[in-house]
Amino acid sequence: MKTSLQSMETSKHNILIIDDDRAVCASISLMLKKQGYQTDSIFSPKEAIAKAEEFRPDLILLDMNFTVNTSGKQGLSLLKQLKASFPETSVILMTGWATVQLAVEGMKLGARDFIAKPWENKQLLAAVHSVLHLFHPKAAVLSDDIADKADMIGSHPAFLKVKQMALQVARTDASVLIMGESGTGKEILAEAIHNASSRKQMPFVKVNMGGISSSLFESEMFGHIKGSFTDAINDREGRFSMADKGSIFLDEIGELPLQNQVKLLRVLQERAFEILGSSSTQHVDFRLISATNKNLSEMVRQGSFREDLFYRINLIILQLPSLKERRSDIPLLAQSFATKLCKLYQQERPHFAQSTLDWLSEQDYPGNIRALKNHVERTILLNLGKEEINIKHFQDARQISSNATELIEIPEVGSITLEALEASMIRKTLNYHRHSISKAARALGISRSALYRRLEKYKIPHEPSL
């Protein structure tokens, strides 16, 4: 009979439970044993070092309090001793919501994660599996078919390291924080993680945290019922409800205002929330992936980002390198963008000489991959049908883009109508391209027929210049 991957992995992991509540130990132990883990329990911190020496656990579930005094000092003290004696052993802290800050202190001392009491069994099992899989792998090997599902291009060692870690993380429910400059592919990586996970058939919900009004945060994220506030004319499903059984991607999480960070932390902690206008609690099962181009550690020091939220979202941090840090990947990316665009337009992909690829690799792209993609696609669109595109074609396309940017002058509000602004832009574009309809249409992002209609509408002459 074929053994499942999970049973192959869990059967080789030892988990030690340290909690003065014998009922808690018995309950957790029974649940973990059903999953194939080997468990042992102790009820006093005095026995912890000796038991760990004897049992040699891969993971310790450690309660923060062992007396009626809920300061958590005993738990932190024991954590220090355990990490000093067994630095390779992972620790997950168990704490009440009121002592989450203690758990954050524990994370600083080396704990891998923390679970709030009372916990959901599914959430606890997911945390256990994620920590063991990521930090104590026994039989887990990534197969090529899983790796192929992450549609990301590059062979630079720094990029491959991130990609390999992402694929390993994908097989768990661990929260992931993706960091990197704008345009480095954070959203693509997040979707790749989702598509390589067991949740791939379920929703992948994207949320731009910088684009949500602070006053509408609860409505957007948790939903509302009709009549819950003035403009609530219909029921609305929140983003967390949409992501149930799937993954939720919180992009630009560093843009979230402080007053809403605590609301987000609560749902991440409890996997539950109340719909706006309703008193009933809704439970959700989701995988969290976040992304930012900001330095969250610095924001924590400045007080603009909650420390407890930071430690909740960053069990695994993936730092995407900028394009200037992986210049050797630029030829691969450029040719891939060209292939996809030409396939879309049913054209033969033009040839790039090695000298052209070398030139592209030497250029700066402040917008990273997004900027490179725009540059390649703009150049091809301006030279459709050519068998080869060389350095001059790219230089000309860049110059056109630069000149087009200079042409854009935003008038004062109320000083010009939208139609007059459109007519002005068409005239400037035609003059720049010496009245070439094809080039002007491509530069404006419209079809030739659409441009002709506008020329007639605004009575703009369009005889080609000699």
HELIX and SHEET records of a PDB file:
HELIX    1   1 LEU A    5  THR A   10  1                                   6    
HELIX    2   2 ARG A   22  LYS A   34  1                                  13    
HELIX    3   3 PRO A   45  GLU A   47  5                                   3    
HELIX    4   4 ALA A   48  PHE A   55  1                                   8    
HELIX    5   5 LYS A   73  SER A   85  1                                  13    
HELIX    6   6 TRP A   97  THR A   99  5                                   3    
HELIX    7   7 VAL A  100  LYS A  108  1                                   9    
HELIX    8   8 ASN A  121  PHE A  135  1                                  15    
HELIX    9   9 ASP A  144  ASP A  148  1                                   5    
HELIX   10  10 PRO A  157  ALA A  170  1                                  14    
HELIX   11  11 LYS A  186  ASN A  195  1                                  10    
HELIX   12  12 MET A  209  GLY A  211  5                                   3    
HELIX   13  13 SER A  214  LEU A  216  5                                   3    
HELIX   14  14 PHE A  217  PHE A  222  1                                   6    
HELIX   15  15 ARG A  239  MET A  242  1                                   4    
HELIX   16  16 ILE A  253  GLU A  255  5                                   3    
HELIX   17  17 LEU A  258  GLU A  270  1                                  13    
HELIX   18  18 LEU A  296  GLN A  302  1                                   7    
HELIX   19  19 GLU A  307  ILE A  313  1                                   7    
HELIX   20  20 LEU A  323  GLU A  325  5                                   3    
HELIX   21  21 ARG A  327  ASP A  329  5                                   3    
HELIX   22  22 ILE A  330  LEU A  344  1                                  15    
HELIX   23  23 GLN A  354  GLU A  362  1                                   9    
HELIX   24  24 ASN A  368  LEU A  381  1                                  14    
HELIX   25  25 ILE A  391  LEU A  407  1                                  17    
HELIX   26  26 LEU A  418  TYR A  432  1                                  15    
HELIX   27  27 ILE A  437  LEU A  444  1                                   8    
HELIX   28  28 ARG A  448  LYS A  457  1                                  10    
SHEET    1   A 5 GLN A  38  ILE A  42  0                                        
SHEET    2   A 5 ASN A  14  ILE A  18  1                                        
SHEET    3   A 5 LEU A  59  ASP A  63  1                                        
SHEET    4   A 5 SER A  90  GLY A  96  1                                        
SHEET    5   A 5 ASP A 113  LYS A 117  1                                        
SHEET    1   B 5 PHE A 204  ASN A 208  0                                        
SHEET    2   B 5 SER A 247  ASP A 251  1                                        
SHEET    3   B 5 ARG A 287  THR A 292  1                                        
SHEET    4   B 5 VAL A 176  MET A 179  1                                        
SHEET    5   B 5 ILE A 316  GLN A 319  1                                        
SHEET    1   C 2 GLY A 223  HIS A 224  0                                        
SHEET    2   C 2 ARG A 236  GLU A 237 -1                                        
SHEET    1   D 2 ALA A 272  GLU A 274  0                                        
SHEET    2   D 2 THR A 281  HIS A 283 -1                                        
END                                                                             
